[in-house]
């Protein structure tokens, strides 16, 4: 069924908390592309795209799109003062050299130990995993923004991924409409809970084993 605009922006707003001034940040398509809309107007964060942009801004208002400016997913963007452009080999060189501080990606499955599967939908033709493999392996922090269940309501936080992996043990944090999870050596740790749900609901809906932080934060909606 998919998340509504309000819920999608709620996840993007929570992810924005993980970003600090001075960082180089890469955003995946979908919910992650909303993150710049939830930073201060005077923030000093440079958003990176695999198609060769460093310095993306917020989503343009409808009717003000520039056909020459888009992110790696082909969606319209704005640019910030100081932005620069390069070819994709330079953009990927930044990733491979470990220059990206945070990447925020979508996912089809995340295992309890941080394995990521986010590039192939069963029964659908796809061009390949794209830059996600590089980002998952080389970014200093990997955050996943995703809906908690698939279209059939089945948990996307799993004991073991059944879809082809993008990378193993790469995810540090998962943000969903139910709560926020840190990936620890012992498995998933619920650190934040949205006020509309309960710990029992999270545990009942999750295939993977979930521990609850002793400092659990309740997030208002």
Backbone bond lengths (Angstrom), bond angles and torsions (degrees), N, CA, C in turn:
res aa  C-N    CA-C-N  psi(-1)  N-CA   C-N-CA  omega(-1)  CA-C   N-CA-C  phi
1 X - - - 1.453 - - 1.516 110.84 -
2 X 1.325 117.18 -38.81 1.449 120.79 176.10 1.516 112.77 89.95
3 X 1.322 115.63 153.36 1.458 121.70 179.19 1.519 110.43 -81.13
4 X 1.342 115.80 146.86 1.449 120.82 175.17 1.517 111.02 -76.83
5 X 1.325 115.84 172.45 1.461 121.15 -176.83 1.526 111.84 -60.44
6 X 1.322 117.47 -39.40 1.462 120.16 -178.77 1.519 111.08 -63.87
7 X 1.324 116.82 -45.13 1.467 120.52 -179.70 1.521 111.19 -66.99
8 X 1.329 117.19 -39.37 1.464 120.43 179.19 1.528 110.86 -62.50
9 X 1.317 116.05 -42.02 1.461 119.67 178.56 1.521 112.12 -69.79
10 X 1.324 117.06 -29.68 1.465 120.03 176.66 1.537 110.29 -63.77
11 X 1.325 116.49 -41.63 1.466 120.17 178.58 1.525 110.61 -67.60
12 X 1.332 116.31 -42.22 1.465 120.03 179.54 1.532 110.50 -63.31
13 X 1.319 117.28 -39.13 1.471 121.17 178.92 1.519 110.81 -63.17
14 X 1.342 117.00 -40.45 1.470 119.45 178.93 1.528 110.49 -67.89
15 X 1.314 117.48 -37.62 1.463 120.16 179.08 1.518 110.72 -65.43
16 X 1.317 117.58 -34.38 1.464 121.47 -179.12 1.527 111.86 -60.67
17 X 1.334 116.79 -25.96 1.472 120.98 178.72 1.528 111.01 -62.26
18 X 1.331 117.07 -27.07 1.468 121.98 -176.65 1.529 113.02 -81.58
19 X 1.323 117.08 -1.11 1.462 121.46 -175.46 1.522 109.83 -107.01
20 X 1.325 116.48 132.48 1.460 122.30 179.50 1.523 110.59 -116.67
21 X 1.327 116.06 155.93 1.457 120.79 176.31 1.524 110.48 -54.96
22 X 1.322 115.72 142.54 1.458 121.42 178.56 1.513 113.91 92.14
23 X 1.330 117.95 -7.82 1.466 120.35 -178.51 1.525 111.80 -80.32
24 X 1.341 114.58 152.73 1.463 123.13 167.15 1.517 106.51 -104.07
25 X 1.330 116.94 120.16 1.468 122.10 -169.77 1.516 110.24 -126.34
26 X 1.332 116.64 134.54 1.455 122.32 175.59 1.524 109.52 -108.43
27 X 1.330 115.95 136.34 1.461 121.15 -178.21 1.524 110.89 -117.24
28 X 1.332 116.15 134.04 1.450 121.11 172.82 1.517 110.33 -78.46
29 X 1.336 116.60 176.68 1.458 121.28 179.26 1.528 109.41 -79.72
30 X 1.316 116.45 166.30 1.463 121.01 -179.82 1.516 111.61 84.56
31 X 1.327 117.11 -137.94 1.461 122.08 -176.35 1.531 112.47 -55.48
32 X 1.334 120.04 -41.08 1.466 118.91 -179.90 1.526 114.37 -56.38
33 X 1.333 117.77 -29.06 1.462 120.28 -178.37 1.522 112.57 -67.02
34 X 1.348 117.31 -12.69 1.467 121.71 -179.86 1.529 112.51 -85.66
35 X 1.327 117.57 -12.37 1.466 120.99 -173.47 1.527 113.62 -57.36
36 X 1.354 120.45 -43.66 1.475 118.62 -178.88 1.523 114.19 -58.64
37 X 1.347 117.05 -23.33 1.461 120.49 179.80 1.521 112.48 -69.29
38 X 1.342 117.32 -10.91 1.464 120.93 -173.95 1.527 112.63 -115.91
39 X 1.322 116.55 17.52 1.461 121.19 173.59 1.528 109.29 -102.84
40 X 1.329 116.60 157.83 1.458 120.63 176.38 1.532 110.27 -56.22
41 X 1.298 116.09 149.46 1.463 120.02 179.75 1.523 111.76 -61.81
42 X 1.348 116.97 -28.66 1.464 121.11 -178.13 1.528 112.75 -99.04
43 X 1.332 117.78 19.68 1.468 119.92 -178.10 1.519 110.75 -62.27
44 X 1.340 115.31 155.33 1.473 121.82 178.73 1.525 109.24 -118.46
45 X 1.326 114.82 57.34 1.462 122.59 177.80 1.528 108.08 -112.64
46 X 1.318 116.80 136.83 1.458 120.50 177.25 1.528 109.01 -107.15
47 X 1.335 115.94 117.86 1.459 120.78 179.97 1.528 109.75 -92.28
48 X 1.323 113.94 132.42 1.465 123.41 -171.84 1.527 109.38 -109.51
49 X 1.333 115.93 140.27 1.468 120.89 175.22 1.518 109.57 -128.80
50 X 1.320 116.29 143.74 1.460 121.20 -175.65 1.527 113.05 -63.90
51 X 1.326 117.45 -22.51 1.462 118.84 179.87 1.525 112.81 -80.10
52 X 1.351 117.89 0.82 1.445 119.86 170.12 1.508 117.11 110.70
53 X 1.324 117.61 37.62 1.469 121.63 176.97 1.526 108.75 -125.95
54 X 1.302 116.57 135.24 1.456 122.43 169.74 1.523 106.62 -125.99
55 X 1.326 116.15 112.15 1.456 120.22 -178.99 1.516 113.57 120.18
56 X 1.343 117.49 35.06 1.461 120.29 177.13 1.526 110.52 -68.35
57 X 1.345 115.28 146.95 1.453 121.20 176.38 1.511 111.37 -106.76
58 X 1.325 115.77 -156.86 1.463 120.75 -178.31 1.524 110.92 -76.59
59 X 1.309 116.69 170.99 1.460 122.15 178.73 1.526 109.61 -66.37
60 X 1.332 118.79 132.89 1.471 119.74 -179.62 1.526 111.45 -68.86
61 X 1.333 115.13 151.21 1.463 119.75 175.03 1.527 109.34 -65.25
62 X 1.323 115.26 150.00 1.454 119.58 -179.53 1.530 110.18 -57.77
63 X 1.319 115.66 130.68 1.446 120.88 -178.93 1.511 113.53 94.92
64 X 1.344 117.00 -11.98 1.464 121.11 -179.70 1.528 111.87 -110.31
65 X 1.317 117.42 15.22 1.460 121.30 179.39 1.532 110.53 -66.86
66 X 1.328 116.04 146.13 1.459 122.97 174.25 1.524 107.14 -108.69
67 X 1.325 116.56 118.28 1.471 120.75 -175.69 1.523 112.58 -61.60
68 X 1.323 118.20 -17.46 1.462 121.73 -179.02 1.537 112.34 -89.70
69 X 1.322 117.39 -7.08 1.467 121.04 -176.23 1.515 109.92 -117.86
70 X 1.335 116.12 114.37 1.461 120.16 177.24 1.516 108.74 -148.91
71 X 1.331 115.34 160.17 1.460 119.49 176.33 1.518 109.93 -87.73
72 X 1.331 116.44 -173.19 1.463 120.47 -175.96 1.523 112.58 -65.22
73 X 1.337 116.82 -20.14 1.456 120.35 177.59 1.517 113.35 -91.20
74 X 1.356 116.84 1.98 1.462 121.08 179.01 1.508 114.57 85.18
75 X 1.346 117.74 7.53 1.463 121.21 -179.39 1.523 110.25 -87.94
76 X 1.348 117.65 146.68 1.460 120.60 -177.59 1.527 112.27 -66.60
77 X 1.339 114.90 143.84 1.465 121.10 179.95 1.520 109.53 -136.81
78 X 1.321 115.56 170.61 1.455 122.00 165.96 1.530 106.91 -111.99
79 X 1.319 116.03 169.63 1.463 119.45 175.32 1.516 109.23 -123.28
80 X 1.334 114.99 153.24 1.454 121.90 179.83 1.525 110.47 -95.00
81 X 1.322 115.67 162.04 1.454 120.29 174.41 1.526 109.36 -58.21
82 X 1.315 116.70 132.02 1.460 120.86 -178.47 1.509 114.24 92.88
83 X 1.331 117.09 0.81 1.465 120.47 179.53 1.533 110.48 -64.34
84 X 1.323 115.01 155.06 1.465 120.29 178.39 1.520 109.89 -138.01
85 X 1.330 115.45 162.10 1.447 121.80 -177.78 1.526 109.36 -126.19
86 X 1.322 116.44 146.25 1.458 121.80 178.99 1.522 108.28 -151.15
87 X 1.333 117.01 172.96 1.463 117.07 175.06 1.533 109.23 -82.63
88 X 1.319 115.78 170.18 1.464 119.90 -173.00 1.526 112.37 -66.79
89 X 1.345 118.14 -25.77 1.467 118.35 178.54 1.525 111.03 -66.11
90 X 1.325 116.94 -38.06 1.468 120.44 176.81 1.522 109.82 -68.84
91 X 1.346 116.50 -41.50 1.463 120.46 178.86 1.527 110.84 -59.38
92 X 1.349 116.67 -42.30 1.455 119.44 178.66 1.519 111.57 -73.86
93 X 1.331 116.68 -28.89 1.459 119.11 174.90 1.517 111.77 -61.54
94 X 1.339 116.83 -37.21 1.465 120.70 176.69 1.527 110.62 -61.63
95 X 1.338 115.36 -40.78 1.466 119.76 179.44 1.524 110.15 -66.22
96 X 1.325 116.09 -49.76 1.468 120.43 -173.68 1.523 112.86 -67.20
97 X 1.318 117.16 -25.99 1.459 120.65 176.55 1.524 112.44 -82.92
98 X 1.337 117.70 0.96 1.453 121.05 178.46 1.518 114.18 76.37
99 X 1.343 116.72 26.27 1.464 120.63 -177.90 1.525 113.08 -81.75
100 X 1.333 117.69 -17.15 1.461 121.08 -178.32 1.532 109.54 -81.26
101 X 1.323 116.00 120.54 1.466 120.48 -178.10 1.522 112.52 -74.45
102 X 1.333 116.43 -43.33 1.468 121.71 -177.54 1.520 108.62 -140.07
103 X 1.331 117.19 136.52 1.453 121.00 166.69 1.520 108.10 -119.98
104 X 1.315 116.00 137.48 1.463 122.36 -179.04 1.526 106.99 -118.76
105 X 1.329 116.05 115.92 1.458 122.43 -170.17 1.521 111.23 -125.47
106 X 1.318 116.13 160.27 1.449 121.34 167.02 1.522 109.24 -87.27
107 X 1.332 116.84 173.10 1.467 119.85 -179.96 1.520 110.76 -155.17
108 X 1.323 114.20 152.47 1.464 121.53 171.19 1.525 110.42 -94.50
109 X 1.333 116.44 -33.89 1.459 122.58 175.10 1.523 109.45 -151.35
110 X 1.329 115.56 146.32 1.460 122.14 169.26 1.522 106.87 -133.39
111 X 1.329 117.00 129.05 1.468 119.86 179.63 1.521 110.17 -82.57
112 X 1.322 115.77 166.35 1.461 120.36 -177.34 1.526 112.60 -66.26
113 X 1.333 117.52 -13.18 1.465 120.40 176.71 1.528 112.62 -109.27
114 X 1.346 116.39 14.38 1.445 120.05 171.89 1.507 116.49 91.12
115 X 1.338 118.70 11.89 1.468 120.24 172.64 1.530 108.11 -68.36
116 X 1.329 116.29 142.72 1.460 121.48 -176.18 1.521 111.30 -118.59
117 X 1.333 116.44 130.60 1.467 122.97 171.26 1.522 106.68 -126.42
118 X 1.333 117.24 112.57 1.470 117.77 -175.55 1.520 114.33 -145.59
119 X 1.342 116.95 19.53 1.456 114.92 -173.43 1.516 116.70 -123.64
120 X 1.300 119.34 -12.14 1.463 118.62 -177.35 1.525 110.25 -129.66
121 X 1.323 115.22 128.65 1.456 122.01 175.51 1.520 107.60 -101.19
122 X 1.341 118.50 122.52 1.467 119.66 -178.62 1.528 112.18 -53.44
123 X 1.327 116.39 131.44 1.453 121.31 177.59 1.511 114.65 83.56
124 X 1.344 118.39 -1.65 1.459 121.91 -179.47 1.527 109.95 -113.20
125 X 1.325 115.63 144.06 1.459 120.18 175.50 1.526 107.94 -82.78
126 X 1.311 115.87 128.75 1.462 120.59 178.96 1.523 108.89 -132.06
127 X 1.341 117.73 151.65 1.460 119.77 -177.14 1.520 114.32 -75.68
128 X 1.319 118.37 -16.42 1.459 121.03 -177.31 1.519 109.93 137.56
129 X 1.329 115.54 -179.99 1.466 119.05 -173.50 1.520 113.02 -79.88
130 X 1.324 118.47 -10.50 1.449 120.25 175.72 1.516 112.34 62.21
131 X 1.335 115.76 -145.20 1.456 120.71 -175.82 1.508 114.46 -78.06
132 X 1.329 117.83 -8.44 1.466 120.11 -175.29 1.524 112.02 -60.30
133 X 1.332 117.52 -36.73 1.464 121.30 -179.61 1.526 110.21 -61.29
134 X 1.338 116.13 -45.06 1.462 120.92 -179.61 1.523 110.79 -66.68
135 X 1.324 115.99 -45.32 1.463 120.55 -177.88 1.525 111.43 -64.51
136 X 1.330 116.38 -43.34 1.460 120.08 -179.14 1.522 111.53 -62.74
137 X 1.331 116.41 -33.79 1.463 120.41 -176.85 1.527 112.84 -83.48
138 X 1.341 117.80 -28.46 1.459 119.41 -167.88 1.527 115.57 -117.59
139 X 1.331 118.95 -20.09 1.469 119.54 178.86 1.527 109.77 -66.37
140 X 1.325 115.94 147.03 1.465 119.87 -177.36 1.526 111.98 -68.92
141 X 1.349 117.27 -30.49 1.461 120.99 177.07 1.509 108.66 -141.27
142 X 1.334 116.65 132.29 1.463 122.61 -179.76 1.525 108.77 -114.16
143 X 1.330 115.80 118.37 1.463 122.37 178.58 1.522 108.08 -114.44
144 X 1.325 116.44 132.03 1.460 121.61 177.02 1.523 109.36 -106.08
145 X 1.333 115.84 127.93 1.462 122.67 171.26 1.510 107.39 -109.24
146 X 1.327 117.76 120.57 1.461 118.55 -177.70 1.523 111.17 -157.93
147 X 1.323 114.62 157.44 1.454 121.10 170.95 1.528 108.44 -68.57
148 X 1.338 116.74 144.22 1.456 120.32 -171.88 1.525 113.56 -63.58
149 X 1.330 116.00 -39.63 1.457 119.33 -178.47 1.517 111.70 -120.48
150 X 1.334 116.81 164.08 1.459 120.28 175.93 1.523 109.36 -80.36
151 X 1.331 117.52 -172.56 1.467 120.34 -174.94 1.520 112.38 -64.27
152 X 1.334 116.88 -16.38 1.469 120.87 176.28 1.521 112.22 -98.59
153 X 1.339 116.32 5.97 1.452 120.38 179.23 1.513 114.53 81.58
154 X 1.332 117.67 7.34 1.469 121.67 -178.82 1.517 109.90 -81.55
155 X 1.320 116.11 135.89 1.461 122.47 -177.60 1.528 112.07 -53.49
156 X 1.344 115.34 133.29 1.460 121.14 174.39 1.527 111.07 -94.19
157 X 1.333 117.18 -7.21 1.466 122.54 169.67 1.520 106.29 -93.72
158 X 1.315 116.66 108.99 1.461 121.43 -167.84 1.530 111.46 -123.78
159 X 1.324 114.93 162.27 1.460 119.31 174.84 1.524 110.48 -65.18
160 X 1.327 115.61 -44.21 1.458 121.37 -179.72 1.516 108.13 -146.19
161 X 1.324 117.39 133.27 1.461 121.25 -179.41 1.532 110.42 -64.65
162 X 1.319 116.02 137.31 1.458 121.36 176.26 1.527 111.49 -102.88
163 X 1.322 117.01 -13.52 1.462 121.92 175.81 1.529 109.38 -90.84
164 X 1.331 117.88 160.68 1.474 120.24 178.55 1.530 110.89 -58.04
165 X 1.325 115.98 136.89 1.464 120.34 -176.43 1.525 112.20 -78.43
166 X 1.319 113.74 145.50 1.463 121.69 168.65 1.522 108.89 -85.24
167 X 1.346 116.13 -44.51 1.466 122.32 177.47 1.526 108.04 -162.65
168 X 1.328 116.18 154.28 1.460 121.57 -179.97 1.531 110.83 -95.93
169 X 1.321 115.01 142.44 1.468 123.77 172.74 1.532 112.97 43.52
170 X 1.304 115.17 50.76 1.461 120.67 -176.21 1.523 113.55 -112.19
171 X 1.333 117.87 -21.98 1.464 121.53 -173.80 1.533 110.20 -80.90
172 X 1.332 115.91 132.83 1.462 121.64 178.05 1.530 112.30 -100.08
173 X 1.347 116.79 -31.87 1.463 120.92 -174.52 1.521 109.43 -149.15
174 X 1.344 115.93 144.36 1.465 121.80 176.10 1.530 107.92 -126.77
175 X 1.335 115.86 128.52 1.459 121.24 179.32 1.524 107.89 -116.92
176 X 1.343 116.62 122.85 1.456 122.70 -179.75 1.519 109.03 -129.93
177 X 1.340 116.33 176.92 1.467 120.14 -179.99 1.526 112.60 -71.71
178 X 1.336 117.79 -11.57 1.467 120.24 176.93 1.525 111.95 -93.49
179 X 1.320 116.77 -37.13 1.456 119.39 -176.99 1.519 112.11 178.65
180 X 1.332 113.96 -174.74 1.463 121.82 -177.21 1.524 108.80 -116.73
181 X 1.330 116.27 135.62 1.459 122.31 -176.60 1.523 109.42 -123.61
182 X 1.318 116.61 135.19 1.454 121.82 168.15 1.524 107.68 -97.75
183 X 1.333 116.03 142.72 1.463 120.66 176.84 1.522 107.55 -94.81
184 X 1.316 116.51 117.74 1.460 122.71 -178.00 1.525 109.37 -115.00
185 X 1.332 118.23 168.12 1.473 120.07 176.75 1.528 112.47 -58.47
186 X 1.348 116.88 -22.86 1.461 120.78 179.74 1.527 112.47 -93.15
187 X 1.324 117.68 -2.12 1.457 120.78 -178.96 1.519 112.04 120.23
188 X 1.329 116.61 -156.65 1.458 122.14 -175.33 1.521 111.94 -80.86
189 X 1.338 115.40 135.66 1.463 121.86 178.08 1.519 108.04 -121.95
190 X 1.327 116.93 117.37 1.467 122.15 177.63 1.525 108.38 -75.33
191 X 1.345 116.62 113.70 1.468 120.68 -176.86 1.522 112.92 -105.62
192 X 1.347 116.84 -27.81 1.463 121.92 -179.02 1.523 107.98 -134.76
193 X 1.323 116.20 140.57 1.460 121.65 179.77 1.522 108.41 -128.50
194 X 1.328 117.17 126.53 1.459 119.53 175.23 1.525 108.99 -70.14
195 X 1.327 115.52 142.09 1.461 120.98 -170.23 1.526 113.74 -64.81
196 X 1.339 117.42 -17.60 1.463 120.12 -178.73 1.523 113.23 -81.32
197 X 1.324 117.30 -3.42 1.464 119.61 -178.44 1.523 110.39 -125.86
198 X 1.317 116.43 -176.58 1.469 122.15 -179.10 1.528 109.56 -134.31
199 X 1.310 115.40 162.48 1.460 120.26 176.75 1.522 110.05 -60.97
200 X 1.325 116.54 -39.39 1.464 120.62 -178.94 1.528 110.95 -62.19
201 X 1.340 116.45 -40.86 1.460 119.48 179.10 1.520 110.88 -63.80
202 X 1.336 116.28 -43.74 1.466 120.15 178.90 1.522 110.21 -58.38
203 X 1.318 117.28 -48.51 1.460 120.47 -178.09 1.526 112.00 -65.29
204 X 1.332 116.56 -39.23 1.459 120.14 -178.17 1.530 111.83 -69.47
205 X 1.328 117.14 -30.93 1.461 120.50 -175.81 1.524 113.25 -91.21
206 X 1.328 117.27 -6.80 1.456 120.48 -173.65 1.513 111.85 -104.47
207 X 1.335 115.97 126.59 1.461 119.49 176.43 1.525 110.58 -68.65
208 X 1.325 116.55 -41.44 1.462 120.94 -179.17 1.534 110.43 -71.53
209 X 1.323 114.63 156.86 1.466 120.23 175.66 1.525 109.29 -74.85
210 X 1.335 116.19 133.86 1.467 121.31 -177.53 1.520 109.74 -123.39
211 X 1.336 115.95 127.20 1.448 121.45 170.02 1.528 108.32 -97.86
212 X 1.322 116.83 155.58 1.464 121.69 -177.03 1.520 108.93 -112.33
213 X 1.321 116.56 129.52 1.464 120.72 179.83 1.522 111.48 -65.25
214 X 1.325 115.76 143.45 1.469 119.95 176.23 1.526 110.79 -70.07
215 X 1.338 117.15 -16.59 1.466 122.25 177.34 1.512 110.88 -110.61
216 X 1.332 117.33 41.16 1.450 122.43 -176.45 1.538 110.89 -56.20
217 X 1.340 115.29 129.02 1.458 121.54 179.61 1.522 108.92 -99.36
218 X 1.323 117.47 131.69 1.459 122.16 176.32 1.522 108.98 -95.41
219 X 1.329 116.61 121.85 1.452 121.82 -177.12 1.520 109.98 -98.41
220 X 1.323 116.89 122.68 1.470 120.93 175.47 1.502 110.48 -74.15
221 X 1.326 115.67 151.37 1.479 119.94 -176.40 1.509 110.68 -112.94
